[in-house]
Amino acid sequence: MKANKAPLAIAITLALGNQSSFAETNDSVTQLEKVVVTASRSEASISNVSGTVQVISQEEVAQQSQPGQKLADILEQLVPGFGPSTQTVTDRTQSVRGRKALVLIDGISQADNRQISRQLSMIRPENIERIEVISGASAIYGGGATGGIINVITRKPADGDIQFASEAGIKVSGDELSTYTLNQSISGRQGNFDYLFSGTYESRDGIFDADGDRVNPDPSQVSRSDTDSKDALVKLGYDFNTEQRLEATLQYFDDQMDSDYAPDTSSIATGKIADTPAPVKGLELKDQPYSKRNSIDLVYSDADLLGNNFQLQTYYREREARFFPYPNVIGSSIFVNQSTSTAEVFGVKLLLDRELTDTLRISYGLDYDIDKGKQRGQLHDLQKYIASGGKVITPTGSSYEYGPDVEAKTLGLYLQTSWDLTEQLTMNAGVRHEQAEVDISDYNPLAETWLLPEAFRTVLKGDVRKYDDNLFNVGLVYRLNDSNEVFANYSQGFEVPDASRILRNAVAPTSPLAANPAINGTNVSEANLDAIKTDSYELGWRGRFDSLLANASVFYNESDKTISFNSDYNVDLLDQKRKVYGFEGSLEYFLNDNWSLGGSYAFTEGRSYYKEVDRWLDLQAADVSPEKYVAFVSYDQEGINVRLQSTTFADYDKGKKVSGGKVVSLDIDGYTTVDLLASFDLPVGTLKAGITNLLNEDYETVYSQWARTTYSGISAHKAEGRAYTLSYRVEY
């Protein structure tokens, strides 16, 4: 459905933008002075940060959080430059300023070398204290933050005696009870010891579109329907004295699918993509998809160690993800493959922070981590798969390497400074030296495993790649007066490519398959696995007045290399220039002590240079979000909060790619959704109610429209229609 609907968004609110990092009421305009840590790894006032920083409070997360949602759905509403929700487990189309965002939990990166884009599906909103979002490239926390940083800070134990909180919620979608959620937490302090135990269980049935029909599953990146989630957070702390503290955090997440529905696979046999692919009941699949994440981190802090604020953090994290069996095509051959990806990460972080003078503060330290990743695949019976219309999926044979195993060791040394040059002018500057060693194992090429008898296969020799670079940032913030600041910022970010994914389909030049045009004929030592460095520039302004809060920024970023996802499911790292630019603006206007309205506007556009056609071509909507309008009107008084909000993604007709030497257009139809959210304090507890997609918009997400052309229609699916949510929370 076409969506020239920006006027609707404006009419609802008379304004554009949502500045959640500013004041929530007229009496709290000084909220601009909130302290954040993510921008510099030490405490800093937002008004001293030379860049776009947003703090999303626990109250805002709770207001947006509805049964059945994931964190990425909330960020779509609250972060102006964040891309559209996929309504699946993947975050594939949710870039920030046309680049990847690095997801942190309590300052610990959730990325690993085998990148699978599920980080925002494996964090429950109930366990979030606040979220700090930094827009623009950054190397302060290491690689991966070419578009920005999303730092999720988990809940803290409550002060005082033991406290309990219980919450239960349901969602009705398509006239069916589709989701129910339960959360229980226990928190408190006993002497110098504090503790928090929080557990959530959520069961999701089907997702239903605007016509009330069950939505087609997504086999390429996995749906969230017919899935049970278990999430637990344990936090234990001990204060030795007022300056020294030891804290341990344990997290467990397990998301298991158990579905009777298979995706519509008719396009594989007919070559025709259905307008509305429908799920097929009767799925027979023993090993269904899942996502698991377990982590433990230990932090020792000392507020005065030889004049430094000192923090030592060590952590261990393991992640495992199983995909849905997917029909891969090489030439005229089809292989139904299911894979499981695992990663183990161990790391240490050291931070020292001190004020050298009244005007100069420095933060310095090191990061070291070891990341071990592997992926294994297993073939399934093709004849049964085709004969049953994709319902009967039976494994055959043993597992095999789905790309090489990779071990990455990374050491980063950093120094970050904040210097008040005058009372009005502050300069922030820093440098990070990064060393990385990526050990790629010997492996059997996937294409040979599928296409050749074992006697004709050639083991590809692995390699060790080393990376060594310095990355810089410098910015200025000038306080025009007590109400206004302007800032300018330059920063560099970088990304080490996913070696296992790039090399998955490679074969040796001597292989019998080297001449096959569907195969990457190369060897590991000659593959392009260089790091991608991104230069980011930004100019911005922040303002707060008696009844108005606003900000605006323009940005530009560029890189000399690009990750390319090809139509044959291969991923390449190309010596291809990319540039992205845009504008973000937001405001909130307080009519009185109870009523406010506002929203945000984000425009992002980018181009890549294609040597084969000697042209700059516009990036796809999967890489740069279409124009985005968020608007809201809110009523808030003691015990009552009601919010009407709309989100519009405009039509996008600029996307291009090169396929078979020809330039192909990739147009995206826009859409508008409207939500009504409310909460009421009862004599005992709080009741929340919501209607998502209030106008029952019939649409496909940006991700689904991209997947429709990328995966031959098998991953296309409608978005969820109107849904009703209700939850009740009581603290005691």
Number of C-alpha atoms within 10 A of each C-alpha: 13 12 14 15 17 20 11 15 23 18 10 16 23 16 23 23 30 28 25 20 21 27 21 18 18 20 11 10 18 13 17 20 15 16 15 20 14 23 25 21 18 20 14 17 14 23 24 23 23 27 29 24 19 23 23 21 16 18 12 16 20 16 19 20 20 26 23 22 18 21 20 25 21 19 23 18 23 24 25 27 29 25 33 28 23 21 25 21 24 22 22 19 26 29 22 28 34 32 22 23 26 26 22 21 16 15 18 22 22 22 22 24 23 22 17 17 19 19 23 20 20 21 22 23 21 21 23 21 17 19 24 21 25 23 26 32 31 29 29 26 24 23 24 28 29 32 26 27 29 24 25 25 18 22 19 17 21 15 13 12 11 16 16 15 15 18 19 19 21 23 27 20 25 21 12 14 16 22 24 21 20 19 20 19 20 19 22 19 19 12 10 12 16 22 22 22 19 21 21 22 18 21 21 22 22 24 28 24 24 21 14 16 17 22 25 27 30 25 21 17 23 21 24 26 27 19 19 20 21 19 23 21 21 21 22 19 21 18 15 12 9 9 12 16 18 18 18 18 19 18 19 18 22 18 21 19 22 17 19 14 23 24 23 27 27 17 15 18 9 8 11 11 18 15 11 14 21 20 21 19 13 14 19 17 19 11 16 15 24 22 24 19 22 17 18 17 20 18 18 17 19 20 17 14 15 9 13 17 18 20 20 17 20 19 19 18 20 20 20 18 19 22 20 24 26 23 24 15 14 18 11 6 10 14 18 22 22 24 20 19 19 19 23 19 23 18 20 19 19 17 20 23 24 20 16 12 9 8 13 16 17 21 22 20 19 19 19 19 19 19 21 21 22 21 23 18 20 19 22 21 16 20 14 14 17 18 10 15 19 25 23 21 27 18 19 12 9 9 15 18 18 27 26 28 21 24 21 21 18 20 18 23 18 22 20 23 20 23 20 17 12 10 9 14 17 23 22 23 21 21 20 23 17 22 16 19 16 21 19 22 19 16 19 23 23 20 19 21 16 16 14 15 9 11 6 11 19 18 13 20 15 17 16 14 15 15 13 13 13 14 21 20 22 18 21 23 24 20 19 12 9 12 16 16 22 21 24 22 23 23 25 25 27 23 18 18 22 20 27 22 20 23 27 20 23 25 26 19 13 12 17 14 20 16 12 12 10 17 18 22 18 19 17 22 14 8 16 16 18 17 18 20 23 26 22 25 20 23 21 21 21 24 21 21 13 11 17 19 27 23 23 20 20 18 21 21 26 21 20 16 19 18 15 15 13 13 14 14 15 17 19 21 20 15 17 15 16 22 21 22 20 20 21 22 24 26 25 29 25 20 12 11 14 15 17 22 25 27 31 28 22 27 19 24 23 25 21 22 20 18 11 9 12 8 12 16 20 22 23 25 31 23 22 29 28 27 22 27 29 31 31 27 22 19 16 17 12 8 10 16 17 19 20 20 24 25 25 25 26 21 21 17 16 18 22 19 19 15 10 8 9 10 14 12 15 19 17 26 19 23 23 26 21 21 19 19 21 20 21 17 16 13 6 11 15 17 19 22 20 25 21 22 23 18 14 19 19 18 23 24 23 28 25 26 22 21 20 19 15 17 21 16 25 27 26 32 30 26 23 27 24 25 24 21 21 20 20 20 19 16 14 10
